[in-house]
Amino acid sequence: MDEIFRIEARAIVEGMKLAWLKGYKQVEINCGNVMLIDTICNGFASISNIAEVRLIHKWCNKNWKVKFRHVLRGSNKVVDCLTKAAIGKLNQVVLFPIPPQYVIWLLEEDTHDSLYEGNIVFIRS
């Protein structure tokens, strides 16, 4: 459980770094791990035993607005697909200059599905 938590937290940190470097001042982070989102948004990230979670706390305190949203597994087909495509590359960030067509289709499905599910939104800025 600790390892999954760490991997998901690391993915969030890397995404936050990329968004910051691109100059975004508002970001929405979708995550399937409600315990991780709860830890971040309820102030426990700064005292977490997991370094990656503490890094999320530091990144949240920069001059920008960060919103976290819990996304149910059924509405997270893009992540599942990209995770399978990245097997063997798990220790590096994989960027797609242009999203593959299959990702665009899955993103449309995920967006549609998330509109009909009761997603929890947490705001931490």
DSSP file (Angstrom, degrees, kcal/mol; ACC not computed):
  #  RESIDUE AA STRUCTURE BP1 BP2  ACC     N-H-->O    O-->H-N    N-H-->O    O-->H-N    TCO  KAPPA ALPHA  PHI   PSI    X-CA   Y-CA   Z-CA
    1    1 A M     >        0   0    0      0, 0.0     4,-2.3     0, 0.0     5,-0.2   0.000 360.0 360.0 360.0 -41.6    0.0    0.0    0.0
    2    2 A D  H  >  +     0   0    0      1,-0.2     4,-2.2     2,-0.2     5,-0.1   0.886 360.0  51.6 -61.3 -40.0    2.8    2.4    0.9
    3    3 A E  H  > S+     0   0    0      2,-0.2     4,-2.5     1,-0.2    -1,-0.2   0.898 109.5  48.4 -67.1 -41.1    4.5    1.8   -2.5
    4    4 A I  H  > S+     0   0    0      2,-0.2     4,-2.7     1,-0.2     5,-0.3   0.927 111.5  50.8 -63.0 -45.0    1.3    2.6   -4.5
    5    5 A F  H  X S+     0   0    0     -4,-2.3     4,-2.3     1,-0.2    -2,-0.2   0.914 111.9  47.8 -56.9 -45.3    0.8    5.7   -2.4
    6    6 A R  H  X S+     0   0    0     -4,-2.2     4,-2.5     2,-0.2    -2,-0.2   0.903 111.5  49.3 -64.8 -43.9    4.4    6.8   -3.2
    7    7 A I  H  X S+     0   0    0     -4,-2.5     4,-2.1     2,-0.2    -2,-0.2   0.924 113.1  46.3 -63.7 -45.3    4.1    6.1   -6.9
    8    8 A E  H  X S+     0   0    0     -4,-2.7     4,-1.8     1,-0.2    -1,-0.2   0.896 112.9  50.2 -65.9 -39.1    0.8    8.0   -7.2
    9    9 A A  H  X S+     0   0    0     -4,-2.3     4,-2.5    -5,-0.3    -2,-0.2   0.903 109.1  52.3 -64.4 -40.6    2.3   10.9   -5.2
   10   10 A R  H  X S+     0   0    0     -4,-2.5     4,-2.5     1,-0.2    -2,-0.2   0.895 106.9  52.7 -62.8 -40.1    5.4   10.9   -7.4
   11   11 A A  H  X S+     0   0    0     -4,-2.1     4,-2.1     2,-0.2    -1,-0.2   0.896 110.0  48.7 -62.4 -40.2    3.2   11.2  -10.5
   12   12 A I  H  X S+     0   0    0     -4,-1.8     4,-2.7     2,-0.2    -2,-0.2   0.928 110.5  50.7 -65.3 -44.9    1.4   14.2   -9.0
   13   13 A V  H  X S+     0   0    0     -4,-2.5     4,-2.5     1,-0.2    -2,-0.2   0.934 111.4  47.6 -58.6 -47.0    4.7   15.9   -8.1
   14   14 A E  H  X S+     0   0    0     -4,-2.5     4,-2.2     1,-0.2    -1,-0.2   0.895 112.3  49.8 -63.7 -39.5    6.0   15.4  -11.7
   15   15 A G  H  X S+     0   0    0     -4,-2.1     4,-2.4     2,-0.2    -1,-0.2   0.894 110.4  50.2 -64.3 -40.0    2.8   16.7  -13.2
   16   16 A M  H  X S+     0   0    0     -4,-2.7     4,-2.5     2,-0.2    -2,-0.2   0.904 109.1  52.0 -64.9 -40.9    2.9   19.7  -10.9
   17   17 A K  H  X S+     0   0    0     -4,-2.5     4,-2.6     2,-0.2    -2,-0.2   0.933 111.0  47.3 -59.8 -46.5    6.5   20.4  -11.9
   18   18 A L  H  X S+     0   0    0     -4,-2.2     4,-1.8     1,-0.2    -2,-0.2   0.921 112.3  49.1 -62.1 -44.7    5.6   20.3  -15.6
   19   19 A A  H  <>S+     0   0    0     -4,-2.4     5,-2.2     1,-0.2     4,-0.4   0.906 112.3  48.8 -62.0 -41.7    2.5   22.6  -15.1
   20   20 A W  H ><5S+     0   0    0     -4,-2.5     3,-1.3     1,-0.2    -2,-0.2   0.925 110.2  50.4 -63.9 -45.1    4.7   25.1  -13.2
   21   21 A L  H 3<5S+     0   0    0     -4,-2.6    -1,-0.2     1,-0.3    -2,-0.2   0.813 107.5  54.6 -63.9 -29.7    7.4   25.1  -15.8
   22   22 A K  T 3<5S-     0   0    0     -4,-1.8    -1,-0.3    -5,-0.2    -2,-0.2   0.568 118.7-114.4 -79.2  -9.0    4.7   25.7  -18.5
   23   23 A G  T < 5 +     0   0    0     -3,-1.3    -3,-0.2    -4,-0.4     2,-0.1   0.615  56.1 161.6  89.3  13.0    3.6   28.7  -16.5
   24   24 A Y      < -     0   0    0     -5,-2.2    -1,-0.2     1,-0.1     3,-0.1  -0.444  23.3-170.8 -68.7 139.6    0.1   27.6  -15.5
   25   25 A K  S    S+     0   0    0      1,-0.2    40,-2.9    -2,-0.1     2,-0.4   0.480  75.2  41.2-107.9  -8.1   -1.4   29.5  -12.6
   26   26 A Q  E     +a   65   0A   0     38,-0.2     2,-0.4    -7,-0.1    -1,-0.2  -0.988  68.0 173.3-139.2 129.9   -4.4   27.1  -12.2
   27   27 A V  E     -a   66   0A   0     38,-2.5    40,-2.6    -2,-0.4     2,-0.5  -0.984  20.5-152.8-135.8 149.2   -4.3   23.4  -12.3
   28   28 A E  E     -a   67   0A   0     -2,-0.4     2,-0.6    38,-0.2    40,-0.2  -0.989  13.7-159.8-119.3 125.7   -6.7   20.6  -11.7
   29   29 A I  E     -a   68   0A   0     38,-3.5    40,-2.9    -2,-0.5     2,-0.5  -0.923   2.1-158.3-110.9 120.5   -5.2   17.2  -10.6
   30   30 A N  E     +a   69   0A   0     -2,-0.6     2,-0.4    38,-0.2    40,-0.2  -0.832  18.6 171.9 -98.2 133.0   -7.4   14.2  -11.1
   31   31 A C  E     -a   70   0A   0     38,-2.7    40,-2.2    -2,-0.5     6,-0.0  -1.000  34.7-150.0-144.5 140.9   -6.4   11.2   -8.9
   32   32 A G  S    S+     0   0    0     -2,-0.4     2,-0.9    38,-0.2    41,-0.2   0.497  79.4  87.3 -86.8  -4.3   -8.0    7.8   -8.2
   33   33 A N     >  -     0   0    0      1,-0.2     4,-2.0    39,-0.1     3,-0.4  -0.793  52.1-177.8-102.4  96.1   -6.6    7.6   -4.7
   34   34 A V  H  > S+     0   0    0     -2,-0.9     4,-2.5     1,-0.2    -1,-0.2   0.803  82.4  58.2 -64.7 -29.4   -9.0    9.3   -2.4
   35   35 A M  H  > S+     0   0    0      2,-0.2     4,-2.2     1,-0.2    -1,-0.2   0.888 106.6  48.2 -67.2 -37.9   -6.8    8.7    0.6
   36   36 A L  H  > S+     0   0    0     -3,-0.4     4,-2.2     2,-0.2    -2,-0.2   0.930 113.0  47.2 -66.6 -45.5   -3.9   10.6   -1.1
   37   37 A I  H  X S+     0   0    0     -4,-2.0     4,-2.8     1,-0.2     5,-0.2   0.917 112.0  50.7 -61.8 -43.1   -6.2   13.5   -1.9
   38   38 A D  H  X S+     0   0    0     -4,-2.5     4,-1.7     1,-0.2     6,-0.3   0.907 109.2  51.3 -61.3 -42.5   -7.6   13.5    1.6
   39   39 A T  H  <>S+     0   0    0     -4,-2.2     5,-1.5     1,-0.2     6,-1.1   0.914 114.4  43.8 -60.2 -44.1   -4.1   13.6    3.0
   40   40 A I  H ><5S+     0   0    0     -4,-2.2     3,-0.9     4,-0.2     5,-0.3   0.935 117.8  42.1 -67.0 -47.8   -3.1   16.5    0.8
   41   41 A C  H 3<5S+     0   0    0     -4,-2.8    -1,-0.2     1,-0.2    -2,-0.2   0.640 109.1  56.5 -82.8 -14.9   -6.2   18.6    1.3
   42   42 A N  T 3<5S-     0   0    0     -4,-1.7    -1,-0.2    -5,-0.2    -2,-0.1   0.223 116.4-103.6-102.6  15.6   -6.7   18.1    5.0
   43   43 A G  T < 5S+     0   0    0     -3,-0.9     3,-0.3    -4,-0.1     4,-0.2   0.565  91.8 112.2  83.9   9.0   -3.2   19.4    5.9
   44   44 A F    > < +     0   0    0     -5,-1.5     3,-0.9    -6,-0.3     4,-0.2   0.576  55.1  82.4 -90.4  -8.5   -1.5   16.1    6.6
   45   45 A A  G >  S+     0   0    0     -6,-1.1     3,-1.2    -5,-0.3    -1,-0.2   0.868  84.1  59.2 -63.7 -36.5    0.8   16.3    3.6
   46   46 A S  G 3  S+     0   0    0     -3,-0.3    -1,-0.2     1,-0.3    -2,-0.1   0.730 113.8  37.2 -67.8 -20.4    3.3   18.5    5.4
   47   47 A I  G <  S+     0   0    0     -3,-0.9    -1,-0.3    -4,-0.2    -2,-0.2   0.225  88.0 132.3-113.9  12.9    3.8   15.9    8.2
   48   48 A S    <   -     0   0    0     -3,-1.2     6,-0.1    -4,-0.2    -3,-0.1  -0.284  59.7-136.0 -65.6 148.9    3.6   12.8    6.0
   49   49 A N  S    S+     0   0    0      4,-0.0     2,-0.6     5,-0.0    -1,-0.1   0.620  87.5  86.2 -73.5 -14.3    6.3   10.0    6.3
   50   50 A I  S >> S-     0   0    0      1,-0.2     4,-1.8    -5,-0.1     3,-0.7  -0.806  70.5-152.3 -98.2 117.9    6.3    9.9    2.5
   51   51 A A  H 3> S+     0   0    0     -2,-0.6     4,-2.1     1,-0.3    -1,-0.2   0.856  94.7  56.8 -56.7 -39.9    8.7   12.4    1.0
   52   52 A E  H 3> S+     0   0    0      1,-0.2     4,-1.8     2,-0.2    -1,-0.3   0.861 105.7  50.9 -62.9 -35.6    6.7   12.7   -2.3
   53   53 A V  H <> S+     0   0    0     -3,-0.7     4,-1.8     2,-0.2    -1,-0.2   0.898 108.7  51.0 -69.0 -40.0    3.6   13.7   -0.3
   54   54 A R  H  X S+     0   0    0     -4,-1.8     4,-1.9     1,-0.2    -2,-0.2   0.870 107.3  54.8 -63.5 -35.3    5.6   16.4    1.5
   55   55 A L  H  X S+     0   0    0     -4,-2.1     4,-2.6     2,-0.2    -2,-0.2   0.887 103.6  54.6 -64.0 -39.0    6.8   17.6   -1.9
   56   56 A I  H  X S+     0   0    0     -4,-1.8     4,-2.5     1,-0.2    -1,-0.2   0.928 106.4  52.4 -58.6 -44.0    3.1   17.9   -3.1
   57   57 A H  H  X S+     0   0    0     -4,-1.8     4,-1.2     1,-0.2    -1,-0.2   0.921 109.7  48.5 -57.7 -45.1    2.5   20.1    0.0
   58   58 A K  H  < S+     0   0    0     -4,-1.9     3,-0.5     1,-0.2    -1,-0.2   0.917 111.9  48.5 -62.3 -43.6    5.5   22.4   -1.0
   59   59 A W  H >< S+     0   0    0     -4,-2.6     3,-1.3     1,-0.2    -1,-0.2   0.850 106.7  56.9 -66.6 -33.7    4.3   22.6   -4.6
   60   60 A C  H 3< S+     0   0    0     -4,-2.5     4,-0.3     1,-0.2    -1,-0.2   0.801  99.9  60.5 -65.9 -27.4    0.7   23.5   -3.5
   61   61 A N  T 3< S+     0   0    0     -4,-1.2    -1,-0.2    -3,-0.5    -2,-0.2   0.386  83.1 104.0 -85.2   4.7    2.1   26.5   -1.5
   62   62 A K  S <  S-     0   0    0     -3,-1.3     2,-2.2    -4,-0.1    -3,-0.0  -0.255  96.2 -79.7 -75.3 174.3    3.5   28.1   -4.6
   63   63 A N  S    S+     0   0    0      2,-0.1     2,-0.3    -2,-0.0    -1,-0.1  -0.475  99.5  80.7 -80.9  73.7    1.8   31.1   -6.1
   64   64 A W  S    S-     0   0    0     -2,-2.2     2,-0.5    -4,-0.3   -38,-0.2  -0.968  79.3-101.6-162.7 171.1   -1.0   29.3   -8.0
   65   65 A K  E     -a   26   0A   0    -40,-2.9   -38,-2.5    -2,-0.3     2,-0.5  -0.910  33.4-171.9-107.6 125.4   -4.3   27.6   -7.6
   66   66 A V  E     -aB  27 124A   0     58,-0.7    58,-2.0    -2,-0.5     2,-0.4  -0.966   2.9-171.0-120.5 128.8   -4.4   23.8   -7.3
   67   67 A K  E     -aB  28 123A   0    -40,-2.6   -38,-3.5    -2,-0.5     2,-0.4  -0.975   7.1-156.9-120.1 132.0   -7.6   21.8   -7.3
   68   68 A F  E     -aB  29 122A   0     54,-2.7    54,-3.2    -2,-0.4     2,-0.4  -0.875   9.7-172.3-107.3 139.7   -7.6   18.1   -6.6
   69   69 A R  E     -aB  30 121A   0    -40,-2.9   -38,-2.7    -2,-0.4     2,-0.5  -0.995  21.6-132.5-134.9 131.5  -10.4   15.8   -7.8
   70   70 A H  E     -a   31   0A   0     50,-2.5     2,-0.5    -2,-0.4    50,-0.4  -0.695  24.4-164.4 -79.5 127.4  -11.1   12.2   -7.0
   71   71 A V        -     0   0    0    -40,-2.2   -37,-0.1    -2,-0.5     5,-0.1  -0.963  18.7-123.9-116.0 125.4  -11.8   10.3  -10.2
   72   72 A L    >   -     0   0    0     -2,-0.5     3,-2.0     1,-0.1   -39,-0.1  -0.310  26.4-111.3 -66.4 151.1  -13.4    6.9   -9.9
   73   73 A R  G >  S+     0   0    0      1,-0.3     3,-1.7     2,-0.2     7,-0.2   0.837 116.3  59.4 -53.9 -38.6  -11.6    4.0  -11.6
   74   74 A G  G 3  S+     0   0    0      1,-0.3    -1,-0.3     2,-0.1     3,-0.3   0.717 107.0  48.1 -65.1 -20.0  -14.3    3.6  -14.3
   75   75 A S  G <  S+     0   0    0     -3,-2.0    -1,-0.3     1,-0.2    -2,-0.2   0.079  97.2  74.4-104.9  22.1  -13.6    7.2  -15.4
   76   76 A N    <>  +     0   0    0     -3,-1.7     4,-1.8     1,-0.1    -1,-0.2  -0.207  47.9 132.1-128.9  42.5   -9.9    6.9  -15.5
   77   77 A K  H  > S+     0   0    0     -3,-0.3     4,-2.6    29,-0.2     5,-0.2   0.831  70.2  59.3 -65.8 -33.4   -9.4    4.9  -18.7
   78   78 A V  H  > S+     0   0    0     28,-0.3     4,-2.9     2,-0.2     5,-0.3   0.942 106.5  46.7 -61.5 -47.7   -6.7    7.2  -20.0
   79   79 A V  H  > S+     0   0    0      1,-0.2     4,-2.5     2,-0.2     5,-0.2   0.926 112.6  49.8 -61.7 -45.1   -4.5    6.6  -16.9
   80   80 A D  H  X S+     0   0    0     -4,-1.8     4,-1.9     1,-0.2    -1,-0.2   0.926 113.9  45.9 -59.0 -44.8   -4.9    2.9  -17.1
   81   81 A C  H  X S+     0   0    0     -4,-2.6     4,-2.0     1,-0.2    -2,-0.2   0.928 114.3  46.3 -66.0 -46.1   -4.1    2.8  -20.8
   82   82 A L  H  X S+     0   0    0     -4,-2.9     4,-1.5     1,-0.2    -1,-0.2   0.847 109.1  56.0 -67.8 -32.7   -1.0    5.1  -20.5
   83   83 A T  H  < S+     0   0    0     -4,-2.5     4,-0.2    -5,-0.3    -1,-0.2   0.925 109.1  46.4 -63.3 -43.4    0.2    3.1  -17.5
   84   84 A K  H >< S+     0   0    0     -4,-1.9     3,-1.0     1,-0.2    -2,-0.2   0.884 111.8  51.4 -65.5 -37.4    0.2   -0.1  -19.6
   85   85 A A  H 3< S+     0   0    0     -4,-2.0    -1,-0.2     1,-0.2    -2,-0.2   0.766 107.8  53.9 -69.9 -24.5    1.9    1.7  -22.5
   86   86 A A  T >< S+     0   0    0     -4,-1.5     3,-3.1    -3,-0.2    -1,-0.2   0.367  72.9 135.4 -93.9   5.2    4.7    3.0  -20.1
   87   87 A I  T <  S+     0   0    0     -3,-1.0    -3,-0.1     1,-0.3    -4,-0.0  -0.320  75.6  25.6 -56.2 131.7    5.6   -0.4  -18.7
   88   88 A G  T 3  S+     0   0    0      0, 0.0    -1,-0.3     0, 0.0     3,-0.1   0.256 115.5  68.8  93.7 -10.8    9.4   -0.6  -18.7
   89   89 A K    X   +     0   0    0     -3,-3.1     3,-1.5     1,-0.1    -2,-0.2  -0.021  57.8 123.7-123.5  27.9    9.6    3.2  -18.5
   90   90 A L  T 3   +     0   0    0      1,-0.3    -1,-0.1     3,-0.0    -3,-0.1   0.641  68.1  58.0 -70.9 -14.9    8.2    3.6  -15.0
   91   91 A N  T 3  S+     0   0    0     -3,-0.1     2,-0.3     2,-0.1    -1,-0.3   0.177 104.6  57.8 -99.8  18.5   11.2    5.5  -13.6
   92   92 A Q  S <  S-     0   0    0     -3,-1.5     2,-0.4     2,-0.0    -3,-0.1  -0.977  85.1-107.5-144.0 156.7   11.0    8.3  -16.2
   93   93 A V        -     0   0    0     -2,-0.3     2,-0.6   -79,-0.0    -2,-0.1  -0.715  30.1-154.3 -84.1 131.6    8.5   10.9  -17.3
   94   94 A V        -     0   0    0     -2,-0.4     2,-0.4    -4,-0.0    -8,-0.0  -0.941  11.3-168.7-110.4 119.6    7.0   10.1  -20.7
   95   95 A L        -     0   0    0     -2,-0.6     3,-0.1     4,-0.0    -2,-0.0  -0.886  11.8-154.2-110.5 138.6    5.7   13.1  -22.6
   96   96 A F        -     0   0    0     -2,-0.4    -2,-0.0     1,-0.2     0, 0.0  -0.944   2.3-162.3-108.9 112.2    3.6   13.0  -25.8
   97   97 A P  S    S+     0   0    0      0, 0.0    -1,-0.2     0, 0.0     0, 0.0   0.901  91.8  21.0 -58.8 -38.5    4.0   16.1  -27.9
   98   98 A I  S    S-     0   0    0     -3,-0.1     3,-0.1     0, 0.0    -3,-0.0  -0.995  97.4-117.0-128.2 124.4    0.8   15.1  -29.6
   99   99 A P        -     0   0    0      0, 0.0     5,-0.1     0, 0.0    -4,-0.0  -0.338  35.0-108.2 -61.3 136.6   -1.6   12.8  -27.8
  100  100 A P    >>  -     0   0    0      0, 0.0     4,-1.6     0, 0.0     3,-1.0  -0.319  28.3-114.6 -60.1 149.1   -2.1    9.4  -29.6
  101  101 A Q  H 3> S+     0   0    0      1,-0.3     4,-2.2     2,-0.2     5,-0.2   0.862 115.8  57.7 -56.8 -39.3   -5.5    9.1  -31.1
  102  102 A Y  H 3> S+     0   0    0      1,-0.2     4,-2.0     2,-0.2    -1,-0.3   0.829 105.0  52.5 -62.8 -30.1   -6.5    6.3  -28.8
  103  103 A V  H <> S+     0   0    0     -3,-1.0     4,-2.7     2,-0.2    -1,-0.2   0.892 106.5  52.5 -71.0 -39.5   -5.8    8.6  -25.8
  104  104 A I  H  X S+     0   0    0     -4,-1.6     4,-2.1     2,-0.2    -2,-0.2   0.924 110.4  48.0 -62.0 -43.7   -8.1   11.3  -27.3
  105  105 A W  H  X S+     0   0    0     -4,-2.2     4,-2.0     1,-0.2    -1,-0.2   0.931 113.6  46.8 -62.2 -45.4  -10.9    8.8  -27.6
  106  106 A L  H  X S+     0   0    0     -4,-2.0     4,-3.1     1,-0.2   -28,-0.3   0.875 109.1  54.9 -65.6 -36.4  -10.4    7.5  -24.1
  107  107 A L  H  X S+     0   0    0     -4,-2.7     4,-2.7     2,-0.2    -1,-0.2   0.907 106.9  50.6 -63.0 -41.2  -10.3   11.1  -22.8
  108  108 A E  H  X S+     0   0    0     -4,-2.1     4,-2.2     2,-0.2    -1,-0.2   0.914 112.4  47.2 -61.9 -42.3  -13.6   11.8  -24.4
  109  109 A E  H  X S+     0   0    0     -4,-2.0     4,-2.9     2,-0.2    -2,-0.2   0.933 112.3  49.3 -63.3 -46.2  -15.1    8.7  -22.7
  110  110 A D  H  X S+     0   0    0     -4,-3.1     4,-2.7     1,-0.2    -2,-0.2   0.913 110.9  50.1 -60.1 -43.6  -13.6    9.6  -19.3
  111  111 A T  H  X S+     0   0    0     -4,-2.7     4,-1.2     2,-0.2    -1,-0.2   0.927 112.9  46.6 -61.2 -45.5  -15.0   13.1  -19.6
  112  112 A H  H  X S+     0   0    0     -4,-2.2     4,-0.6     1,-0.2     3,-0.5   0.934 114.1  47.5 -61.6 -47.1  -18.4   11.8  -20.4
  113  113 A D  H >< S+     0   0    0     -4,-2.9     3,-1.1     1,-0.2     4,-0.3   0.882 107.8  55.2 -63.5 -39.3  -18.3    9.2  -17.6
  114  114 A S  H >< S+     0   0    0     -4,-2.7     3,-0.8     1,-0.3     5,-0.4   0.763  97.4  64.5 -69.9 -22.9  -17.1   11.7  -15.0
  115  115 A L  H 3< S+     0   0    0     -4,-1.2    -1,-0.3    -3,-0.5    -2,-0.2   0.779 107.0  43.1 -66.9 -25.0  -20.0   14.0  -15.7
  116  116 A Y  T << S+     0   0    0     -3,-1.1     2,-0.3    -4,-0.6    -1,-0.2   0.351 101.2  80.7-105.3   5.0  -22.4   11.3  -14.4
  117  117 A E  S <  S-     0   0    0     -3,-0.8     2,-2.0    -4,-0.3     0, 0.0  -0.852  86.3-113.8-110.7 149.9  -20.4   10.2  -11.4
  118  118 A G        -     0   0    0     -2,-0.3     2,-0.1   -47,-0.0    -3,-0.1  -0.517  43.8-173.4 -80.7  75.6  -20.4   11.9   -8.0
  119  119 A N        -     0   0    0     -2,-2.0     2,-0.5    -5,-0.4   -48,-0.1  -0.425  20.3-129.2 -72.2 145.0  -16.8   13.0   -8.0
  120  120 A I        -     0   0    0    -50,-0.4   -50,-2.5    -2,-0.1     2,-0.5  -0.812  20.2-156.9 -94.4 130.6  -15.4   14.6   -4.9
  121  121 A V  E     -B   69   0A   0     -2,-0.5     2,-0.4   -52,-0.2   -52,-0.2  -0.944   9.9-175.4-113.8 127.7  -13.6   17.9   -5.5
  122  122 A F  E     -B   68   0A   0    -54,-3.2   -54,-2.7    -2,-0.5     2,-0.5  -0.958  11.1-153.0-117.0 136.2  -11.1   19.2   -3.0
  123  123 A I  E     +B   67   0A   0     -2,-0.4     2,-0.4   -56,-0.2   -56,-0.2  -0.949  17.5 171.3-114.5 128.2   -9.5   22.6   -3.4
  124  124 A R  E      B   66   0A   0    -58,-2.0   -58,-0.7    -2,-0.5    -2,-0.0  -0.942 360.0 360.0-133.0 108.7   -6.0   23.3   -2.0
  125  125 A S              0   0    0     -2,-0.4   -61,-0.3   -60,-0.2    -1,-0.1   0.380 360.0 360.0-135.5 360.0   -4.5   26.6   -3.0
